[in-house]
């Protein structure tokens, strides 16, 4: 059952669940596509989250009650649609596991650096949300053996391309920015480019695997 909550004068929040779940991003992505196809001209923006979808709508074209009425058949269809676990593009992203926090992460988790790399690169992650910064994709779910709280004091600057972990999530910083996650690697790819279509290659519901590479490969691919 999808719950509807007002979110200001021109926004409506669709809550699909109380807690994140493995295939919830796929449901949210499918729902967003369906709403965009049917109600696109009435909308200003769609903002997906881990468990919700926020709709910003044009008050000059539709009001709150009219929007709920128009969405009712879309929500009924979406609540019963099966979601296959293998849909969503699969991205294999190269990573040089040489982040400045790799050794401290290993120590905190009671593992060797090699074990941290093996655990992190063995998983397939799902894009659950994109936010914080343009192209910053939150990926879950991180192996519980690698789960650590965020840094007590965030860094003022995290280099672009830094692969990081925090709690049960992992992500790559697409631009240099402040950040409080643990840095375990470096990605040579540019994951946000406003001149590219789409600007971010990762979309909600996509799957990600990390491919460990050495420094030479990292520096070669960084020049491509």
N, C-alpha and C positions, 0 to 999 in steps of 0.2 A: 504494500500500500504506500503510495507516494503522498507525503504530507506537504501541503502548501502553506507558506508563511509569508505575510507581507514583509517587505524589506525596504521601507521608505516609500516616498510618494510615487516612484516610477520603477519599482523593482519587486520581483516575486521570487522567493526562494523555494525550490523544489527539493525536499529532503527525502532521499531514497532509503537511507539506513542510518542507524545510530552509530555504528562502528564500521571502519573500512573492512572490505572483504576482497578476496583475490580477483573476482571478475566484476566487481562493482564499477571500475572505470570503463569497462566495455558497455555496460548498461547505460551509464551516463553519456558516453560518447554517442551511442545509438540514439538515445533520447534527444540529445542536442541536435543531431543531424535531422531527425524527424521534425522537431520544432522549427529548425531553421528552414527546412524545405516548405513547410506549410504556413509559417507565420513570419517569414523573413522580413518583409517590408514593414512589419509592425514593431520590429525589434531594433534596439540600439546595440546590444551586446549580449553574449552568453558567456558566463564565467563558470567553468566546471571546478568542483572541489573533490576531495576524497569521497564524500558521501552525499554531495548535493550539487545542484545546478542553479545558478543565479541568473535570472532573466531581467535585463534592463529593457524596458519597453518605451515606445514613443507615446507620451500622453496626448499628443495632438492627433493621434490615429486611433487609440484604443484606451479604455480605462481598465481598472483592476477587475471588475466583475465581468466585463466582456472578454477579457483575456482568459480568465478561468473557464468561462463557458466554451471558448474556442479550443482550449487545450484539453478539455475533458476526454474526447475520443482518442487523442494522442496518448494521454496518460494511461487510459484503459488498455490500449494496445501494447504500450511499453511495459506494463506491469506483468504481462504474461508471456512475453517473448523469451524463448530460450537464447542463451548466449554461449557460443562455442569458445572454449578456452584458447584455441589456436588462431583466432582471428586477430587482426591488428598486425601491422608491419613488424617484421623482426629486424632489428639493427644490431650488427656485430661491431662493437666499438673498440678500437685498439687503446690499450692503456699501458703506460710504463709505470709499474708499481714502485715509485720512488718518492712518494709523498713524505713531507717532513715529519708527519705524525705516525708513520707506519710502525716504527719501533715502539713508540709509546702505546699505540693501539694494541700491538701484539702483547706487550707486557701487561697491560690492563686486562686483557682477555685471557691471560694465561696460555698464550699460544706463541709459536714461532712466527717470524715474518712470512716464511713460506706457507705456513698453515693459513694465515690471514689471506694471503693472495689466493690460495687454492679455494678457500671457502667463498670468498667474494666473487671470484671469476667462474665458479661452478654453477651459480644460480642464474635463472632467467627472471628478469625483473619486468614489472608492468608499470607504464607511465600512468600514475594516479592523479596527477594534477600538474599544471604548469603555472608558475607564479613567482613571487618574491622579486625576480628580475626577469626581463624578457628572455625567453628560452630556457629558464631554469626548470627542469623537469624533475619532479619528485618521483623516485622509483622505489617500489616495494615488491616483495618484503624481504628485508635483509635477514640473513641467518641470525637467529637469536644469540648464537655464540659470539657475534660481532657487535651486539647491541651495546652502545655506550651513550650516556647523556651528552647533550651539547656542551661545549666549552663554557666554563663559568664566566670567562671574559672573552667575548668575540674578538677576532682579529680585525684591525682597521682595514686591511687589504688582503684579499685572497686572490692569487693570480688566476687569470682566465685559463680554463682548461683543467683546473684542479678537480680531481675526483675525491669525493668526501663521503663520510658516513656520519650518521647521528641517529640514535634510537634504533628504529627498525627500517630506516630509509637510507638510500644512497642517491647521489646526484653529482653532476658535473657543473661547475660554475662557468657559465657561458661568457661572462665578462669579468674583469677585475672588479671586486666589490667587497664590502665588509662581509664577514661570515663567522659563524660559531661552530662549524662542523669540523670533524677530524679529517685531515688531509692524508690520503693514502696513495695517491697516484696522479699521473698527468696524462691528459688526452690530447693528441695532436690536432684533432679536428676542431673546426670552428662551428659551434652548435647554435649560433644565432648570427644571421647576416641580414640586415634590413633590405639589402639590395637583391636578395634571393627570394624566389617564390617556391614554396612558402619560406618565410624567414628562418623557421626552426624545423629541422628534419624530423623531430620527435613530436608525435601527436598523442592526445589522450587515448589510452587503450593500447598503444604500441608496446611491443616487447623489446627488451634490451638484454644482450649478453656482452660481457667484457672479455676481450681477447688480450692476454698478457703479451707484451712485446718488450724487446730490449731497448736500450738507449739509442742505438744506431737506427733501428726501425722507427722509433718515436721521432727522432730528428729528421729522418727522411720524409716521413708522412706529414710532418709539420710544414714542410715546404711545398707540398702538393697543392 
